[in-house]
Every structure is written in C-alpha cells, then in structure tokens.
Amino acid sequence: MELTKTQFYLYMFIAQLIIGIIFGLVPFFLGRKRGKLNLSNWGLLVTIVAGAISPLGAMISLIVFVWMIVKKPSQSAESTTAE
C-alpha cells in the first residue's frame, strides 16, 4: 500500500499537531502551577499552532514561554511588593 501525497501531508500535519499539543502542555501546567493563567493559556495555544507549522517552531515557543513564566514574577509577588 502506497501513500498518496495528500495522505502523507495529512499524516504529517496530524503528527506535528500532536507534537505541538505535547509541547504545549509544558507551559500550560507550569503556568498554572505558578499562578500565571494568561501566560499558560497563550503558551498552550501558540505552541500548538507553531507545532502544526513546524516541530522546531513548537520547541522555540516552548522555550520562550517557559522562560517568560519562570522569569516574570507572579501576580501574588507583585501585589505584595506594591503594598
């Protein structure tokens, strides 16, 4: 059984989408754990879209969002320093 070009591209798209979802779960759960819900949601969405385009894009967006979540102080820390 041979794959047509359309089937090949469809299977590659599905595989890249799965990679994007798996990579997107890392910033999602990390952001939820650190109390950064907005960054966690955006990290999941951007990583899935980047993964659908390219697995390398998913890896880059994963690194960027994890860095943003870890580097930026949490909202609870910002509210205590403002008082």
TIMIKOL-771209 format. One record per atom (N, C-alpha, C): x, y, z; residue in one letter. Coordinates in nm, 4 decimals. Each point is the difference from the previous one (the first is absolute). Layout:
N
<<X; Y; Z>; "A">
...
! end
This chain:
83
<<0.0842; -0.1178; 0.0000>; "M">
<<-0.0842; 0.1178; 0.0000>; "M">
<<0.0892; 0.1248; 0.0000>; "M">
<<-0.0230; 0.0851; -0.0942>; "E">
<<0.0768; 0.1233; -0.0097>; "E">
<<-0.0856; 0.1181; 0.0456>; "E">
<<0.0678; 0.0962; 0.0577>; "L">
<<-0.0676; 0.1219; 0.0425>; "L">
<<-0.0034; 0.0989; -0.1158>; "L">
<<-0.1115; 0.0676; -0.0122>; "T">
<<-0.0040; 0.1101; -0.0949>; "T">
<<0.0602; 0.1224; 0.0679>; "T">
<<0.0266; 0.1021; -0.0780>; "K">
<<0.0549; 0.1238; 0.0571>; "K">
<<-0.0960; 0.0599; 0.1019>; "K">
<<-0.1277; -0.0039; -0.0300>; "T">
<<-0.0993; 0.0564; 0.0899>; "T">
<<-0.0013; -0.0740; 0.1330>; "T">
<<0.0045; -0.1320; -0.0042>; "Q">
<<0.0035; -0.0780; 0.1234>; "Q">
<<0.1268; 0.0283; 0.0793>; "Q">
<<0.1128; 0.0086; -0.0696>; "F">
<<0.1270; 0.0283; 0.0669>; "F">
<<-0.0040; 0.1338; 0.0712>; "F">
<<-0.0484; 0.1033; -0.0690>; "Y">
<<-0.0083; 0.1326; 0.0615>; "Y">
<<-0.0986; 0.0023; 0.1162>; "Y">
<<-0.1089; -0.0726; -0.0121>; "L">
<<-0.0972; -0.0071; 0.1085>; "L">
<<0.0606; -0.0679; 0.1222>; "L">
<<0.0698; -0.1111; -0.0201>; "Y">
<<0.0629; -0.0702; 0.1116>; "Y">
<<0.1104; 0.0836; 0.0632>; "Y">
<<0.0757; 0.0705; -0.0795>; "M">
<<0.1043; 0.0871; 0.0541>; "M">
<<-0.0615; 0.1146; 0.0806>; "M">
<<-0.1099; 0.0571; -0.0498>; "F">
<<-0.0671; 0.1077; 0.0720>; "F">
<<-0.0527; -0.0498; 0.1341>; "F">
<<-0.0599; -0.1183; 0.0004>; "I">
<<-0.0527; -0.0561; 0.1249>; "I">
<<0.1140; -0.0278; 0.0982>; "I">
<<0.1113; -0.0537; -0.0490>; "A">
<<0.1147; -0.0276; 0.0876>; "A">
<<0.0570; 0.1288; 0.0571>; "A">
<<0.0128; 0.1033; -0.0814>; "Q">
<<0.0515; 0.1285; 0.0471>; "Q">
<<-0.0967; 0.0645; 0.0983>; "Q">
<<-0.1294; -0.0175; -0.0209>; "L">
<<-0.0994; 0.0533; 0.0929>; "L">
<<0.0102; -0.0700; 0.1355>; "L">
<<0.0209; -0.1300; -0.0005>; "I">
<<0.0169; -0.0749; 0.1249>; "I">
<<0.1259; 0.0459; 0.0725>; "I">
<<0.1080; 0.0221; -0.0742>; "I">
<<0.1238; 0.0505; 0.0605>; "I">
<<-0.0250; 0.1375; 0.0621>; "I">
<<-0.0729; 0.0859; -0.0697>; "G">
<<-0.0331; 0.1323; 0.0533>; "G">
<<-0.0826; -0.0070; 0.1264>; "G">
<<-0.0942; -0.0944; 0.0049>; "I">
<<-0.0830; -0.0151; 0.1197>; "I">
<<0.0840; -0.0486; 0.1170>; "I">
<<0.0857; -0.0979; -0.0245>; "I">
<<0.0849; -0.0528; 0.1079>; "I">
<<0.0939; 0.1079; 0.0514>; "I">
<<0.0645; 0.0732; -0.0903>; "F">
<<0.0892; 0.1080; 0.0420>; "F">
<<-0.0784; 0.1124; 0.0678>; "F">
<<-0.1224; 0.0260; -0.0437>; "G">
<<-0.0809; 0.1075; 0.0560>; "G">
<<-0.0467; -0.0269; 0.1411>; "G">
<<-0.0051; -0.1264; 0.0382>; "L">
<<-0.0421; -0.0327; 0.1358>; "L">
<<0.1033; 0.0413; 0.1042>; "L">
<<0.1262; 0.0104; -0.0404>; "V">
<<0.1055; 0.0395; 0.0945>; "V">
<<-0.0228; 0.1430; 0.0503>; "V">
<<-0.0097; 0.1024; -0.0881>; "P">
<<-0.0256; 0.1345; 0.0536>; "P">
<<-0.1396; 0.0128; 0.0621>; "P">
<<-0.0945; -0.0814; -0.0469>; "F">
<<-0.1354; 0.0064; 0.0552>; "F">
<<-0.0002; -0.0373; 0.1475>; "F">
<<0.0562; -0.1158; 0.0331>; "F">
<<-0.0002; -0.0441; 0.1392>; "F">
<<0.0981; 0.0789; 0.0854>; "F">
<<0.1124; 0.0413; -0.0568>; "L">
<<0.0959; 0.0812; 0.0748>; "L">
<<-0.0604; 0.1357; 0.0350>; "L">
<<-0.0693; 0.0610; -0.0958>; "G">
<<-0.0645; 0.1282; 0.0258>; "G">
<<-0.1122; -0.0112; 0.1009>; "G">
<<-0.0761; -0.1067; -0.0059>; "R">
<<-0.1067; -0.0220; 0.0983>; "R">
<<0.0584; -0.0176; 0.1396>; "R">
<<0.1113; -0.0730; 0.0083>; "K">
<<0.0622; -0.0246; 0.1300>; "K">
<<0.0537; 0.1301; 0.0604>; "K">
<<0.0509; 0.0891; -0.0830>; "R">
<<0.0575; 0.1253; 0.0485>; "R">
<<-0.1014; 0.1136; 0.0060>; "R">
<<-0.1254; -0.0266; -0.0328>; "G">
<<-0.1045; 0.1018; 0.0107>; "G">
<<-0.0039; 0.0977; -0.1160>; "G">
<<0.0533; -0.0363; -0.1122>; "K">
<<-0.0002; 0.0872; -0.1186>; "K">
<<-0.0922; -0.0608; -0.1056>; "K">
<<-0.1284; 0.0155; 0.0225>; "L">
<<-0.0999; -0.0659; -0.0839>; "L">
<<0.0010; 0.0532; -0.1425>; "L">
<<0.0175; 0.1299; -0.0159>; "N">
<<-0.0004; 0.0597; -0.1330>; "N">
<<0.1172; -0.0516; -0.0835>; "N">
<<0.1189; -0.0010; 0.0586>; "L">
<<0.1165; -0.0507; -0.0721>; "L">
<<-0.0117; -0.1494; -0.0280>; "L">
<<-0.0609; -0.0742; 0.0896>; "S">
<<-0.0130; -0.1435; -0.0226>; "S">
<<-0.0950; -0.0281; -0.1161>; "S">
<<-0.1096; 0.0733; -0.0078>; "N">
<<-0.0939; -0.0193; -0.1112>; "N">
<<0.0618; 0.0406; -0.1331>; "N">
<<0.0668; 0.1156; -0.0020>; "W">
<<0.0649; 0.0441; -0.1235>; "W">
<<0.1132; -0.0939; -0.0398>; "W">
<<0.0732; -0.0511; 0.0966>; "G">
<<0.1074; -0.0944; -0.0294>; "G">
<<-0.0517; -0.1260; -0.0653>; "G">
<<-0.1110; -0.0518; 0.0503>; "L">
<<-0.0610; -0.1187; -0.0594>; "L">
<<-0.0441; 0.0276; -0.1427>; "L">
<<-0.0713; 0.1099; -0.0211>; "L">
<<-0.0524; 0.0327; -0.1318>; "L">
<<0.1116; 0.0245; -0.1017>; "L">
<<0.0965; 0.0808; 0.0368>; "V">
<<0.1082; 0.0333; -0.0929>; "V">
<<0.0843; -0.1226; -0.0332>; "V">
<<0.0255; -0.0841; 0.0983>; "T">
<<0.0809; -0.1185; -0.0235>; "T">
<<-0.0732; -0.0997; -0.0890>; "T">
<<-0.1311; -0.0135; 0.0146>; "I">
<<-0.0763; -0.0886; -0.0886>; "I">
<<0.0034; 0.0512; -0.1428>; "I">
<<-0.0214; 0.1297; -0.0188>; "V">
<<0.0013; 0.0568; -0.1353>; "V">
<<0.1392; -0.0110; -0.0612>; "V">
<<0.1032; 0.0304; 0.0787>; "A">
<<0.1365; -0.0115; -0.0507>; "A">
<<0.0349; -0.1452; -0.0295>; "A">
<<-0.0495; -0.0926; 0.0805>; "G">
<<0.0246; -0.1412; -0.0245>; "G">
<<-0.0683; -0.0485; -0.1257>; "G">
<<-0.1162; 0.0541; -0.0317>; "A">
<<-0.0683; -0.0377; -0.1230>; "A">
<<0.0772; 0.0479; -0.1222>; "A">
<<0.0727; 0.1088; 0.0155>; "I">
<<0.0799; 0.0520; -0.1109>; "I">
<<0.1339; -0.0715; -0.0074>; "I">
<<0.0672; -0.0109; 0.1153>; "S">
<<0.1326; -0.0613; 0.0033>; "S">
<<0.0322; -0.0450; 0.1426>; "S">
<<0.0514; -0.1216; 0.0166>; "P">
<<0.0399; -0.0430; 0.1349>; "P">
<<0.1096; 0.0881; 0.0595>; "P">
<<0.0856; 0.0556; -0.0821>; "L">
<<0.1021; 0.0923; 0.0482>; "L">
<<-0.0649; 0.1262; 0.0566>; "L">
<<-0.1042; 0.0477; -0.0643>; "G">
<<-0.0739; 0.1155; 0.0512>; "G">
<<-0.0645; -0.0295; 0.1333>; "G">
<<-0.0483; -0.1224; 0.0174>; "A">
<<-0.0579; -0.0394; 0.1280>; "A">
<<0.1058; -0.0014; 0.1089>; "A">
<<0.1188; -0.0467; -0.0327>; "M">
<<0.1090; -0.0042; 0.0979>; "M">
<<0.0416; 0.1421; 0.0392>; "M">
<<0.0082; 0.0883; -0.0969>; "I">
<<0.0392; 0.1386; 0.0280>; "I">
<<-0.1061; 0.0694; 0.0853>; "I">
<<-0.1278; -0.0171; -0.0342>; "S">
<<-0.1051; 0.0637; 0.0799>; "S">
<<-0.0073; -0.0607; 0.1396>; "S">
<<0.0279; -0.1288; 0.0135>; "L">
<<0.0059; -0.0630; 0.1318>; "L">
<<0.1071; 0.0652; 0.0850>; "L">
<<0.1175; 0.0181; -0.0556>; "I">
<<0.1109; 0.0611; 0.0739>; "I">
<<-0.0326; 0.1442; 0.0379>; "I">
<<-0.0569; 0.0753; -0.0930>; "V">
<<-0.0313; 0.1409; 0.0258>; "V">
<<-0.1051; 0.0136; 0.1104>; "V">
<<-0.1064; -0.0792; -0.0068>; "F">
<<-0.1049; 0.0129; 0.1008>; "F">
<<0.0433; -0.0518; 0.1362>; "F">
<<0.0797; -0.1058; 0.0035>; "V">
<<0.0511; -0.0470; 0.1294>; "V">
<<0.0896; 0.1075; 0.0606>; "V">
<<0.0835; 0.0631; -0.0813>; "W">
<<0.0865; 0.1078; 0.0498>; "W">
<<-0.0842; 0.1164; 0.0524>; "W">
<<-0.1061; 0.0367; -0.0743>; "M">
<<-0.0847; 0.1106; 0.0436>; "M">
<<-0.0718; -0.0335; 0.1305>; "M">
<<-0.0446; -0.1220; 0.0155>; "I">
<<-0.0704; -0.0398; 0.1217>; "I">
<<0.0948; -0.0029; 0.1184>; "I">
<<0.1190; -0.0524; -0.0196>; "V">
<<0.0954; -0.0110; 0.1107>; "V">
<<0.0602; 0.1353; 0.0338>; "V">
<<0.0284; 0.0824; -0.0995>; "K">
<<0.0686; 0.1276; 0.0217>; "K">
<<-0.0908; 0.1060; 0.0605>; "K">
<<-0.1230; 0.0100; -0.0468>; "K">
<<-0.0910; 0.1044; 0.0445>; "K">
<<-0.0502; -0.0318; 0.1407>; "K">
<<0.0026; 0.0977; 0.0926>; "P">
<<-0.0496; -0.0274; 0.1354>; "P">
<<-0.1505; -0.0274; -0.0017>; "P">
<<-0.0459; -0.0811; 0.0919>; "S">
<<-0.1421; -0.0360; 0.0041>; "S">
<<-0.0844; 0.1195; 0.0445>; "S">
<<-0.1306; -0.0082; -0.0258>; "Q">
<<-0.0902; 0.1087; 0.0351>; "Q">
<<-0.0059; 0.0187; 0.1509>; "Q">
<<0.0085; -0.1063; 0.0765>; "S">
<<-0.0055; 0.0133; 0.1460>; "S">
<<0.1230; 0.0717; 0.0530>; "S">
<<0.1164; -0.0222; -0.0631>; "A">
<<0.1211; 0.0692; 0.0420>; "A">
<<-0.0073; 0.1483; -0.0382>; "A">
<<-0.0622; 0.0299; -0.1141>; "E">
<<-0.0123; 0.1400; -0.0415>; "E">
<<-0.0948; 0.0755; 0.0927>; "E">
<<-0.1067; -0.0649; 0.0453>; "S">
<<-0.0970; 0.0685; 0.0853>; "S">
<<0.0572; 0.0261; 0.1396>; "S">
<<0.0885; -0.0886; 0.0480>; "T">
<<0.0582; 0.0206; 0.1329>; "T">
<<0.1071; 0.1085; -0.0029>; "T">
<<0.0700; 0.0144; -0.1129>; "T">
<<0.1033; 0.1037; -0.0070>; "T">
<<-0.0626; 0.1376; -0.0225>; "T">
<<-0.1214; 0.0057; -0.0556>; "A">
<<-0.0633; 0.1284; -0.0265>; "A">
<<-0.0586; 0.0601; 0.1289>; "A">
<<-0.0247; -0.0805; 0.0986>; "E">
<<-0.0618; 0.0502; 0.1226>; "E">
<<0.0950; 0.0748; 0.0884>; "E">
! end
